[in-house]
Amino acid sequence: MTQSLCSLCNLCVPNTLMVSSNSNKTAEILRLIQTKKVATLGDLSSNKHLVGLFSASTKATPRRRIIDTAGLLAKQGYVSVGLLDNEKVFKITEKGKDRLKAHQVSQEGLSITERWDGRWYLITFDIPESKKVVRNQLILTLKRHGFINYTKGLWLIPYNPTKLVASLRKQLGLKSELRLIVAQAIDSDAKYRKHWDL
C-alpha cells in the first residue's frame, strides 16, 4: 500500500496497527519485571525469550543489549532501580505500567467499520501530563485508525468508532477523560468528504 501526502493529516496512515520491534522489546522487559515484582539483571539477561528478541543485533551481545535497555527504561522512569543483596534489581513504576498498558492497546486488533452513516464522529480527551504515555498512545492509535486532527483537541472520523472508544476506555483506564461527540454537520464538510472519498 503506498502512502500519499494529505493536507489534512500530513501523511495518510493505513488503518493497521504497526508497532516497532523496539517497542515490543521494551514491553517484554517491562512485562517480565512486572510479573516478577522485582527482577534482577540476571533474571532479565538469562530469560530465553528476551535473549531471542535481542539476538538480531550484530553490534552487541543480547545480554549487553538487554542490560542497556533496562538502564534506559530506568532513566526514562519506567522502572526504578535498587540493590538487593548487592545485586541491581528493577521494579516497574506507575509510568512503566502505563507504558505497558499503552503497548497492549497498540497490539490489540481494534478496528472501525468503514461505512459512512452520514454523521461525523469527534473524539476529545482530557488526560493530565502525568499520564503522558497514555495520551501519546491514544493519539497514535487514533491516527492509525484514520482519525485526523479537526482542531486543537478534537479528532475527526466519518465512521462510527463506538466500539474502539469503549475498548480504549477499558484498556487505557480512561472513563470521563475520553469523550465521543456525534455531529450531523461540520464546518468545511466538502474538504473532509474529499479526504475520505465520501
Stockholm file with secondary structure:
# STOCKHOLM 1.0

chainA/1-198         MTQSLCSLCNLCVPNTLMVSSNSNKTAEILRLIQTKKVATLGDLSSNKHLVGLFSASTKATPRRRIIDTAGLLAKQGYVSVGLLDNEKVFKITEKGKDRLKAHQVSQEGLSITERWDGRWYLITFDIPESKKVVRNQLILTLKRHGFINYTKGLWLIPYNPTKLVASLRKQLGLKSELRLIVAQAIDSDAKYRKHWDL
#=GR chainA/1-198 SS CCCCCCTTTSSCCCSSCCCCHHHHHHHHHHHHHHHHSSEEHHHHHTCHHHHHHHTTCSSSCHHHHHHHHHHHHHHTTSEEEEEETTEEEEEECHHHHHHHHHHHHHHSCCCCCCCEEEEEEEEEECCCGGGHHHHHHHHHHHHHTTCEEEETTEEEEEECCHHHHHHHHHHHTCSTTEEEEEESCCTTHHHHHHHTTC
#=GC SS_cons         CCCCCCTTTSSCCCSSCCCCHHHHHHHHHHHHHHHHSSEEHHHHHTCHHHHHHHTTCSSSCHHHHHHHHHHHHHHTTSEEEEEETTEEEEEECHHHHHHHHHHHHHHSCCCCCCCEEEEEEEEEECCCGGGHHHHHHHHHHHHHTTCEEEETTEEEEEECCHHHHHHHHHHHTCSTTEEEEEESCCTTHHHHHHHTTC
//
